Amino acid sequence: MSECRSGVQSAILGGVRRIGKVAVSAPKAHPSRTEKTMYYIYIIYSKKLNKKYAGITKNLKKRIYEHNHSKVPFTSKAKDWKLIYYEAFLNKQDAYAEEKFLKSGKGRVRLKYLL
């Protein structure tokens, strides 16, 4: 059982989502839409520079490779970037909102707690 942003608790059991006292069947997935694009926010760390970098991407492995092979100007001074944190999102807007939050003052405080 989880709590939605609106405060309503919901649970997903066997393809049926129960919201309050009402059960709603999950929509059937369209065959061509079963694999959604994931958006990842990530944090990498360089020991050499003692710096962290937060970003967003659709392809996490490729993006880490680019950071370590001087393809990204901000991270090109070091080649020892290690992935220390990531989150996956189905929605691009949610991923951008989380990235923006992590780069804010409160987001940095949360990162200190998580890492």
DSSP file (Angstrom, degrees, kcal/mol; ACC not computed):
  #  RESIDUE AA STRUCTURE BP1 BP2  ACC     N-H-->O    O-->H-N    N-H-->O    O-->H-N    TCO  KAPPA ALPHA  PHI   PSI    X-CA   Y-CA   Z-CA
    1    1 A M              0   0    0      0, 0.0     2,-0.3     0, 0.0    10,-0.2   0.000 360.0 360.0 360.0 130.8    0.0    0.0    0.0
    2    2 A S  E     -A   10   0A   0      8,-3.2     8,-3.3     6,-0.0     2,-0.5  -0.877 360.0-122.7-127.4 160.2    1.4    3.4   -1.0
    3    3 A E  E     -A    9   0A   0     -2,-0.3     6,-0.2     6,-0.2     5,-0.1  -0.909  24.3-142.8-107.6 126.7    0.3    7.0   -0.5
    4    4 A C    >   -     0   0    0      4,-2.7     3,-2.0    -2,-0.5     5,-0.0  -0.244  33.0 -97.9 -76.7 170.1   -0.1    9.1   -3.6
    5    5 A R  T 3  S+     0   0    0      1,-0.3    -1,-0.1     2,-0.1    -2,-0.0   0.819 125.1  58.3 -58.6 -31.5    0.8   12.9   -3.7
    6    6 A S  T 3  S-     0   0    0      2,-0.2    -1,-0.3     1,-0.1     3,-0.1   0.528 120.6-109.6 -78.1  -3.7   -2.8   13.7   -3.0
    7    7 A G  S <  S+     0   0    0     -3,-2.0     2,-0.4     1,-0.3    -2,-0.1   0.392  76.6 133.4  92.2  -3.5   -2.7   11.7    0.2
    8    8 A V        -     0   0    0     -5,-0.1    -4,-2.7     1,-0.0    -1,-0.3  -0.676  54.0-131.5 -83.4 130.4   -4.9    8.9   -1.1
    9    9 A Q  E     +A    3   0A   0     -2,-0.4    11,-1.2    -6,-0.2     2,-0.3  -0.597  30.4 178.2 -81.6 142.6   -3.6    5.5   -0.4
   10   10 A S  E     -AB   2  19A   0     -8,-3.3    -8,-3.2    -2,-0.3     2,-0.3  -0.973  13.7-166.2-140.8 156.4   -3.5    3.0   -3.3
   11   11 A A  E     - B   0  18A   0      7,-1.2     7,-2.4    -2,-0.3     2,-0.6  -0.993  13.6-144.5-140.5 145.7   -2.3   -0.5   -3.8
   12   12 A I  E     + B   0  17A   0     -2,-0.3     2,-0.4     5,-0.2     5,-0.2  -0.953  27.0 167.5-114.2 116.0   -1.7   -2.5   -7.0
   13   13 A L  E >   - B   0  16A   0      3,-2.5     3,-1.7    -2,-0.6    -2,-0.1  -0.972  67.8 -22.5-132.3 116.5   -2.6   -6.1   -6.7
   14   14 A G  T 3  S-     0   0    0     -2,-0.4     3,-0.1     1,-0.3    -1,-0.1   0.827 125.2 -49.4  56.4  37.7   -2.8   -8.5   -9.7
   15   15 A G  T 3  S+     0   0    0      1,-0.2    11,-2.7    10,-0.1     2,-0.5   0.477 117.0 109.4  83.9   1.6   -3.4   -5.7  -12.2
   16   16 A V  E <   -BC  13  25A   0     -3,-1.7    -3,-2.5     9,-0.2     2,-0.5  -0.951  56.1-152.3-114.6 127.2   -6.2   -4.0  -10.2
   17   17 A R  E     -BC  12  24A   0      7,-2.7     7,-3.1    -2,-0.5     2,-0.6  -0.855   7.2-155.2 -98.9 126.7   -5.5   -0.7   -8.5
   18   18 A R  E     -BC  11  23A   0     -7,-2.4    -7,-1.2    -2,-0.5     2,-0.6  -0.903  11.2-176.8-104.7 119.0   -7.6   -0.1   -5.4
   19   19 A I  E >   -BC  10  22A   0      3,-2.7     3,-2.2    -2,-0.6     2,-0.3  -0.956  65.1 -48.9-116.5 112.9   -8.1    3.6   -4.5
   20   20 A G  T 3  S-     0   0    0    -11,-1.2    -2,-0.0    -2,-0.6   -12,-0.0  -0.492 121.8 -24.7  62.3-121.1  -10.0    4.0   -1.2
   21   21 A K  T 3  S+     0   0    0     -2,-0.3     2,-0.5    -3,-0.0    -1,-0.3   0.425 121.6  89.5-101.4  -1.6  -13.0    1.7   -1.5
   22   22 A V  E <   -C   19   0A   0     -3,-2.2    -3,-2.7     2,-0.0     2,-0.5  -0.839  62.5-152.1-103.9 130.9  -13.1    1.6   -5.3
   23   23 A A  E     -C   18   0A   0     -2,-0.5     2,-0.4    -5,-0.2    -5,-0.2  -0.874  12.0-169.7-100.8 131.8  -11.2   -0.9   -7.4
   24   24 A V  E     -C   17   0A   0     -7,-3.1    -7,-2.7    -2,-0.5     2,-0.2  -0.983  21.3-124.8-123.9 128.3  -10.2    0.1  -10.9
   25   25 A S  E     -C   16   0A   0     -2,-0.4    -9,-0.2    -9,-0.2   -10,-0.1  -0.476  29.1-114.4 -71.1 140.6   -8.8   -2.4  -13.4
   26   26 A A        -     0   0    0    -11,-2.7    -1,-0.1    -2,-0.2     3,-0.1  -0.515  37.6-104.1 -71.4 140.8   -5.4   -1.4  -14.9
   27   27 A P        -     0   0    0      0, 0.0     2,-0.2     0, 0.0    -1,-0.1  -0.367  38.1-105.0 -66.0 145.4   -5.6   -0.7  -18.6
   28   28 A K        -     0   0    0      1,-0.1     2,-0.2    -3,-0.1    -3,-0.0  -0.496  38.4-113.0 -70.7 137.7   -4.2   -3.4  -20.9
   29   29 A A        -     0   0    0     -2,-0.2     5,-0.1     1,-0.1    -1,-0.1  -0.511  23.2-122.5 -74.8 136.2   -0.8   -2.5  -22.3
   30   30 A H    >   -     0   0    0     -2,-0.2     3,-1.8     1,-0.1     4,-0.4  -0.612  24.6-122.6 -72.7 135.3   -0.6   -1.9  -26.1
   31   31 A P  G >  S+     0   0    0      0, 0.0     3,-0.8     0, 0.0     4,-0.2   0.841 111.2  45.7 -52.5 -38.5    1.9   -4.4  -27.6
   32   32 A S  G 3  S+     0   0    0      1,-0.2     3,-0.2     2,-0.1    -2,-0.0   0.600 113.8  50.6 -82.6  -8.3    4.1   -1.7  -29.1
   33   33 A R  G <  S+     0   0    0     -3,-1.8    -1,-0.2     1,-0.1    -3,-0.1   0.241  76.0 100.8-110.6  12.2    4.0    0.4  -25.9
   34   34 A T  S <  S+     0   0    0     -3,-0.8     2,-0.8    -4,-0.4    -1,-0.1   0.830  78.2  57.7 -70.0 -29.8    5.0   -2.3  -23.4
   35   35 A E  S    S-     0   0    0     -4,-0.2    -1,-0.2    -3,-0.2     2,-0.2  -0.867  77.8-167.3-104.7 105.2    8.5   -1.0  -23.2
   36   36 A K        -     0   0    0     -2,-0.8     2,-0.4     1,-0.1    -2,-0.0  -0.530  28.3-103.1 -87.8 155.0    8.6    2.6  -22.1
   37   37 A T        -     0   0    0     -2,-0.2     2,-0.3    53,-0.1    -1,-0.1  -0.637  36.9-145.3 -75.0 131.1   11.6    4.9  -22.3
   38   38 A M        -     0   0    0     -2,-0.4     2,-0.4    20,-0.3    52,-0.2  -0.761   4.4-151.2 -97.6 145.8   13.1    5.3  -18.9
   39   39 A Y  E     -D   89   0B   0     50,-3.1    50,-2.7    -2,-0.3     2,-0.5  -0.971  13.2-158.4-116.0 132.7   14.7    8.6  -17.8
   40   40 A Y  E     -DE  88  57B   0     17,-3.5    17,-2.3    -2,-0.4     2,-0.4  -0.922  11.9-161.0-115.9 132.0   17.5    8.5  -15.3
   41   41 A I  E     +DE  87  56B   0     46,-2.1    46,-2.2    -2,-0.5     2,-0.3  -0.907  28.1 179.6-100.5 142.6   18.8   11.2  -13.0
   42   42 A Y  E     -DE  86  55B   0     13,-2.4    13,-2.2    -2,-0.4     2,-0.4  -0.951  27.3-149.1-143.4 158.5   22.2   10.3  -11.8
   43   43 A I  E     -DE  85  54B   0     42,-2.7    41,-2.8    -2,-0.3    42,-1.4  -0.997  17.4-172.6-129.9 127.6   25.0   11.6   -9.6
   44   44 A I  E     -DE  83  53B   0      9,-2.6     9,-2.3    -2,-0.4     2,-0.4  -0.836   7.5-151.9-116.6 158.2   28.7   10.8  -10.4
   45   45 A Y  E     -DE  82  52B   0     37,-2.3    37,-2.2    -2,-0.3     2,-0.5  -0.989   5.3-155.7-134.2 138.2   31.7   11.5   -8.3
   46   46 A S  E  >> -DE  81  51B   0      5,-2.5     4,-1.5    -2,-0.4     5,-1.2  -0.963   1.9-166.2-113.0 119.8   35.4   12.2   -9.2
   47   47 A K  T  45S+     0   0    0     -2,-0.5    -1,-0.1    33,-0.5    34,-0.1   0.878  90.1  57.9 -68.6 -37.7   37.9   11.4   -6.5
   48   48 A K  T  45S+     0   0    0      1,-0.2    -1,-0.2    32,-0.1    33,-0.0   0.915 120.7  26.5 -59.4 -45.7   40.6   13.4   -8.4
   49   49 A L  T  45S-     0   0    0      2,-0.1    -1,-0.2     0, 0.0    -2,-0.2   0.592  97.8-133.8 -92.5 -13.0   38.5   16.6   -8.4
   50   50 A N  T  <5 +     0   0    0     -4,-1.5     2,-0.3     1,-0.2    -3,-0.2   0.918  63.2 131.5  54.7  46.6   36.6   15.8   -5.2
   51   51 A K  E   < -E   46   0B   0     -5,-1.2    -5,-2.5     2,-0.0     2,-0.3  -0.909  49.6-146.5-128.8 152.8   33.4   16.9   -7.1
   52   52 A K  E     -E   45   0B   0     -2,-0.3     2,-0.4    -7,-0.2    -7,-0.2  -0.875  11.2-163.4-113.4 152.3   29.9   15.6   -7.7
   53   53 A Y  E     -E   44   0B   0     -9,-2.3    -9,-2.6    -2,-0.3     2,-0.4  -0.998   1.7-160.3-136.6 131.7   27.9   16.0  -10.9
   54   54 A A  E     +E   43   0B   0     -2,-0.4     2,-0.3   -11,-0.2   -11,-0.2  -0.918  24.4 148.8-112.7 139.4   24.2   15.5  -11.3
   55   55 A G  E     -E   42   0B   0    -13,-2.2   -13,-2.4    -2,-0.4     2,-0.3  -0.889  35.9-120.7-153.6-176.8   22.5   15.0  -14.7
   56   56 A I  E     +E   41   0B   0     -2,-0.3     2,-0.3   -15,-0.2   -15,-0.2  -0.986  32.7 156.0-136.5 144.1   19.7   13.3  -16.6
   57   57 A T  E     -E   40   0B   0    -17,-2.3   -17,-3.5    -2,-0.3     3,-0.2  -0.984  44.0-136.9-159.3 163.9   19.8   10.9  -19.4
   58   58 A K  S    S+     0   0    0     -2,-0.3     2,-0.5     1,-0.2   -20,-0.3   0.669 103.2  45.0 -94.6 -24.6   17.9    8.1  -21.3
   59   59 A N     >  -     0   0    0      1,-0.2     4,-2.1   -19,-0.1    -1,-0.2  -0.876  65.8-177.7-125.0  97.5   20.9    5.9  -21.6
   60   60 A L  H  > S+     0   0    0     -2,-0.5     4,-2.3     1,-0.2     5,-0.2   0.900  80.9  50.0 -65.8 -45.1   22.9    5.7  -18.3
   61   61 A K  H  > S+     0   0    0      1,-0.2     4,-2.1     2,-0.2    -1,-0.2   0.927 112.7  47.4 -60.8 -45.5   25.8    3.5  -19.5
   62   62 A K  H  > S+     0   0    0      1,-0.2     4,-2.3     2,-0.2    -1,-0.2   0.897 111.3  51.4 -63.1 -40.7   26.4    5.6  -22.5
   63   63 A R  H  X S+     0   0    0     -4,-2.1     4,-2.1     2,-0.2    -1,-0.2   0.897 108.9  49.4 -66.8 -40.3   26.3    8.8  -20.5
   64   64 A I  H  X S+     0   0    0     -4,-2.3     4,-2.0     2,-0.2    -1,-0.2   0.911 110.4  52.3 -63.5 -41.3   28.8    7.5  -17.9
   65   65 A Y  H  X S+     0   0    0     -4,-2.1     4,-0.9    -5,-0.2    -2,-0.2   0.931 108.2  51.1 -57.6 -46.4   31.1    6.5  -20.8
   66   66 A E  H ><>S+     0   0    0     -4,-2.3     5,-2.5     1,-0.2     6,-0.6   0.884 108.6  51.3 -61.4 -39.5   30.9   10.1  -22.2
   67   67 A H  H ><5S+     0   0    0     -4,-2.1     3,-0.8     1,-0.2    -1,-0.2   0.896 112.2  46.3 -63.6 -39.6   31.8   11.6  -18.8
   68   68 A N  H 3<5S+     0   0    0     -4,-2.0    -1,-0.2     1,-0.2    -2,-0.2   0.552 111.5  51.9 -82.4  -7.7   34.9    9.4  -18.5
   69   69 A H  T <<5S-     0   0    0     -4,-0.9    -1,-0.2    -3,-0.5    -2,-0.2  -0.071 115.7-104.5-120.9  32.8   36.0   10.0  -22.1
   70   70 A S  T < 5S+     0   0    0     -3,-0.8    -3,-0.2     8,-0.3     6,-0.1   0.758  82.3 127.4  56.2  33.3   36.0   13.8  -22.1
   71   71 A K      < +     0   0    0     -5,-2.5    -4,-0.2    -6,-0.2    -1,-0.1   0.554  63.2  63.1 -91.7 -10.0   32.8   14.1  -24.2
   72   72 A V  S >> S-     0   0    0     -6,-0.6     3,-0.6    -5,-0.2     4,-0.6  -0.970  77.0-145.8-118.1 119.3   31.2   16.4  -21.6
   73   73 A P  G >4 S+     0   0    0      0, 0.0     3,-1.0     0, 0.0     4,-0.2   0.866  95.3  52.0 -54.3 -43.8   32.9   19.8  -21.1
   74   74 A F  G 34 S+     0   0    0      1,-0.2     3,-0.3     2,-0.1    -7,-0.0   0.857 118.9  35.5 -64.4 -34.4   32.2   20.1  -17.3
   75   75 A T  G X4 S+     0   0    0     -3,-0.6     3,-1.2     1,-0.2    -1,-0.2   0.294  87.6 100.6-102.3   9.9   33.5   16.7  -16.5
   76   76 A S  T <<  +     0   0    0     -3,-1.0    -1,-0.2    -4,-0.6    -2,-0.1   0.641  66.0  73.2 -73.7 -13.7   36.4   16.6  -19.0
   77   77 A K  T 3  S+     0   0    0     -3,-0.3     2,-0.3    -4,-0.2    -1,-0.2   0.637 103.3  37.9 -76.6 -12.3   39.1   17.4  -16.4
   78   78 A A    <   -     0   0    0     -3,-1.2    -8,-0.3   -11,-0.2     3,-0.1  -0.960  54.1-165.5-136.3 155.1   38.9   14.0  -14.9
   79   79 A K  S    S+     0   0    0     -2,-0.3   -11,-0.1     1,-0.1    -3,-0.1   0.095  74.5  83.7-124.0  20.1   38.4   10.5  -16.2
   80   80 A D        +     0   0    0    -13,-0.1   -33,-0.5     2,-0.1     2,-0.3  -0.060  53.6 151.1-114.9  32.7   37.6    8.7  -12.9
   81   81 A W  E     -D   46   0B   0    -35,-0.2     2,-0.4    -3,-0.1   -35,-0.2  -0.484  23.6-168.8 -70.7 129.0   33.9    9.5  -12.6
   82   82 A K  E     -D   45   0B   0    -37,-2.2   -37,-2.3    -2,-0.3     2,-0.5  -0.954  25.7-117.2-120.5 137.8   32.0    6.8  -10.7
   83   83 A L  E     +D   44   0B   0     -2,-0.4   -39,-0.2   -39,-0.2     3,-0.1  -0.610  38.3 166.2 -72.2 122.4   28.2    6.4  -10.5
   84   84 A I  E     +     0   0B   0    -41,-2.8     2,-0.3    -2,-0.5   -40,-0.2   0.572  62.2   8.9-113.9 -14.6   27.2    6.9   -6.9
   85   85 A Y  E     +D   43   0B   0    -42,-1.4   -42,-2.7     2,-0.0    -1,-0.4  -0.957  58.4 167.3-163.8 142.4   23.4    7.4   -7.2
   86   86 A Y  E     -D   42   0B   0     -2,-0.3     2,-0.3   -44,-0.2   -44,-0.2  -0.985  13.1-161.9-154.7 157.3   20.6    7.1   -9.7
   87   87 A E  E     -D   41   0B   0    -46,-2.2   -46,-2.1    -2,-0.3     2,-0.4  -0.982  16.7-138.8-134.4 145.8   16.8    7.1   -9.9
   88   88 A A  E     -D   40   0B   0     -2,-0.3     2,-0.3   -48,-0.2   -48,-0.2  -0.872  19.1-174.7-109.2 141.2   14.7    5.9  -12.8
   89   89 A F  E     -D   39   0B   0    -50,-2.7   -50,-3.1    -2,-0.4     3,-0.0  -0.974  26.4-155.4-133.3 145.6   11.5    7.6  -14.0
   90   90 A L  S    S+     0   0    0     -2,-0.3     2,-0.5   -52,-0.2   -53,-0.1   0.673  85.6  64.4 -86.3 -21.0    8.9    6.8  -16.6
   91   91 A N     >  -     0   0    0      1,-0.1     4,-1.8   -52,-0.1     5,-0.1  -0.909  70.0-150.7-113.1 126.6    8.0   10.4  -17.1
   92   92 A K  H  > S+     0   0    0     -2,-0.5     4,-2.4     1,-0.2     5,-0.2   0.881  98.0  53.4 -61.5 -41.6   10.5   13.0  -18.4
   93   93 A Q  H  > S+     0   0    0      1,-0.2     4,-2.3     2,-0.2    -1,-0.2   0.888 107.7  50.6 -64.7 -39.1    8.9   15.9  -16.5
   94   94 A D  H  > S+     0   0    0      2,-0.2     4,-2.2     1,-0.2    -1,-0.2   0.894 110.1  50.8 -64.5 -39.2    9.2   14.0  -13.2
   95   95 A A  H  X S+     0   0    0     -4,-1.8     4,-2.4     2,-0.2    -2,-0.2   0.928 111.4  46.8 -64.6 -45.1   12.9   13.3  -13.9
   96   96 A Y  H  X S+     0   0    0     -4,-2.4     4,-2.5     1,-0.2    -2,-0.2   0.887 111.5  52.0 -64.5 -38.2   13.6   16.9  -14.7
   97   97 A A  H  X S+     0   0    0     -4,-2.3     4,-2.1     2,-0.2    -1,-0.2   0.907 111.1  47.1 -64.6 -40.9   11.8   18.1  -11.6
   98   98 A E  H  X S+     0   0    0     -4,-2.2     4,-2.7     2,-0.2    -2,-0.2   0.897 111.2  51.0 -68.0 -40.0   13.8   15.7   -9.4
   99   99 A E  H  X S+     0   0    0     -4,-2.4     4,-1.4     2,-0.2    -2,-0.2   0.930 110.7  49.2 -61.2 -44.6   17.1   16.8  -11.0
  100  100 A K  H  < S+     0   0    0     -4,-2.5     4,-0.3     1,-0.2    -2,-0.2   0.900 111.6  49.6 -61.4 -41.0   16.2   20.4  -10.3
  101  101 A F  H >< S+     0   0    0     -4,-2.1     3,-1.7     1,-0.2     6,-0.7   0.927 107.3  53.6 -63.5 -45.1   15.3   19.5   -6.7
  102  102 A L  H 3< S+     0   0    0     -4,-2.7    -1,-0.2     1,-0.3    -2,-0.2   0.785 107.6  51.9 -62.8 -26.1   18.6   17.7   -6.2
  103  103 A K  T 3< S+     0   0    0     -4,-1.4    -1,-0.3    -5,-0.2    -2,-0.2   0.504  97.9  87.1 -87.2  -4.3   20.5   20.7   -7.4
  104  104 A S  S <> S-     0   0    0     -3,-1.7     4,-2.2    -4,-0.3     5,-0.2  -0.343  96.1-100.3 -86.7 173.5   18.7   23.0   -4.9
  105  105 A G  H  > S+     0   0    0      1,-0.2     4,-1.6     2,-0.2     5,-0.1   0.920 123.7  45.2 -60.2 -46.9   19.7   23.6   -1.3
  106  106 A K  H  > S+     0   0    0      1,-0.2     4,-2.2     2,-0.2    -1,-0.2   0.851 111.0  54.8 -67.6 -33.6   17.2   21.2    0.1
  107  107 A G  H  > S+     0   0    0     -6,-0.7     4,-2.3     2,-0.2    -1,-0.2   0.894 106.1  51.3 -65.9 -39.6   18.1   18.6   -2.5
  108  108 A R  H  X S+     0   0    0     -4,-2.2     4,-2.0    -7,-0.2    -1,-0.2   0.877 108.5  52.1 -64.5 -37.3   21.8   18.8   -1.5
  109  109 A V  H  X S+     0   0    0     -4,-1.6     4,-1.6     2,-0.2    -2,-0.2   0.926 109.8  48.9 -63.7 -44.2   20.8   18.3    2.1
  110  110 A R  H  X S+     0   0    0     -4,-2.2     4,-2.6     1,-0.2    -2,-0.2   0.888 108.6  53.9 -62.8 -38.4   18.9   15.2    1.1
  111  111 A L  H  X S+     0   0    0     -4,-2.3     4,-3.2     1,-0.2    -1,-0.2   0.893 104.5  53.9 -63.8 -39.4   21.9   13.9   -0.9
  112  112 A K  H  < S+     0   0    0     -4,-2.0    -1,-0.2     1,-0.2    -2,-0.2   0.894 111.5  46.7 -59.7 -38.3   24.1   14.2    2.2
  113  113 A Y  H  < S+     0   0    0     -4,-1.6    -2,-0.2     2,-0.2    -1,-0.2   0.915 117.0  42.9 -68.9 -43.8   21.6   12.1    4.1
  114  114 A L  H  <        0   0    0     -4,-2.6    -2,-0.2     1,-0.2    -3,-0.2   0.871 360.0 360.0 -70.8 -38.7   21.4    9.5    1.3
  115  115 A L     <        0   0    0     -4,-3.2    -1,-0.2    -5,-0.2    -2,-0.2   0.428 360.0 360.0 -97.6 360.0   25.0    9.3    0.4
